[in-house]
């Protein structure tokens, strides 16, 4: 269940994305993949390891809620459910 958020403000030349996804790792754990950067460019990526999928999904939900704070102005991308 990937989450993609975007912040676009043409007046400030701002075109950012923030992507969250949960993926299994090779050692039986689960990774929360965080990727961010400018839309159309390769962004930065960080993986956080969790022991269970439930913990990773909880962290994904908390991070998505934080990023959708009205002061940050990130919004869900149109292609995301």
C-alpha positions as CSV (number, residue, x, y, z in Angstrom):
1,X,0.0,0.0,0.0
2,X,2.3,2.8,-1.2
3,X,1.5,6.4,-0.3
4,X,2.7,9.2,-2.5
5,X,2.4,12.8,-1.4
6,X,3.2,15.9,-3.5
7,X,3.8,19.6,-2.7
8,X,3.5,21.9,-5.7
9,X,3.8,25.6,-5.5
10,X,4.7,27.1,-9.0
11,X,5.2,30.6,-7.5
12,X,8.1,29.2,-5.4
13,X,9.3,26.8,-8.1
14,X,8.5,24.0,-5.7
15,X,7.7,20.5,-7.0
16,X,8.3,17.9,-4.3
17,X,7.3,14.4,-3.7
18,X,7.3,12.1,-0.6
19,X,6.8,8.4,-1.1
20,X,6.2,5.7,1.6
21,X,6.0,2.0,1.0
22,X,6.3,-1.2,3.0
23,X,8.4,-4.1,1.6
24,X,9.7,-7.4,2.9
25,X,13.4,-7.7,3.5
26,X,15.7,-10.7,2.9
27,X,16.0,-11.5,6.6
28,X,12.3,-12.0,7.6
29,X,11.7,-8.4,8.6
30,X,9.8,-5.6,7.0
31,X,11.1,-2.3,5.6
32,X,9.5,1.1,5.6
33,X,10.9,2.7,2.5
34,X,10.9,6.5,2.5
35,X,11.8,8.4,-0.7
36,X,11.6,12.2,-1.2
37,X,12.9,14.8,-3.6
38,X,12.0,17.0,-6.6
39,X,9.3,15.6,-8.9
40,X,11.0,14.2,-12.1
41,X,14.4,13.6,-10.4
42,X,15.8,10.8,-8.4
43,X,15.2,11.4,-4.8
44,X,16.8,10.4,-1.6
45,X,15.8,7.0,0.0
46,X,15.9,5.7,3.5
47,X,14.8,2.3,4.7
48,X,13.7,1.7,8.3
49,X,13.5,-2.0,9.5
50,X,10.6,-3.3,11.5
51,X,10.1,-6.8,13.0
52,X,6.4,-7.1,11.8
53,X,4.3,-5.7,9.0
54,X,1.9,-4.3,11.5
55,X,4.6,-2.1,13.1
56,X,5.8,-1.0,9.7
57,X,2.2,-0.1,8.6
58,X,1.7,1.8,11.8
59,X,4.9,3.8,11.2
60,X,3.8,4.5,7.6
61,X,0.4,5.8,8.8
62,X,2.0,8.1,11.4
63,X,4.5,9.5,8.9
64,X,1.8,10.0,6.2
65,X,-0.3,11.9,8.8
66,X,2.7,14.0,9.8
67,X,3.4,14.9,6.2
68,X,-0.2,15.9,5.5
69,X,-0.1,18.5,8.2
70,X,-1.7,21.7,6.8
71,X,1.4,23.7,7.4
72,X,3.5,21.4,5.2
73,X,0.9,21.4,2.3
74,X,1.7,17.9,1.1
75,X,-1.3,16.3,-0.6
76,X,-1.9,12.8,-1.9
77,X,-0.9,12.3,-5.5
78,X,-3.9,11.8,-7.9
79,X,-2.8,8.2,-8.8
80,X,-2.9,7.0,-5.1
81,X,-6.1,5.5,-3.7
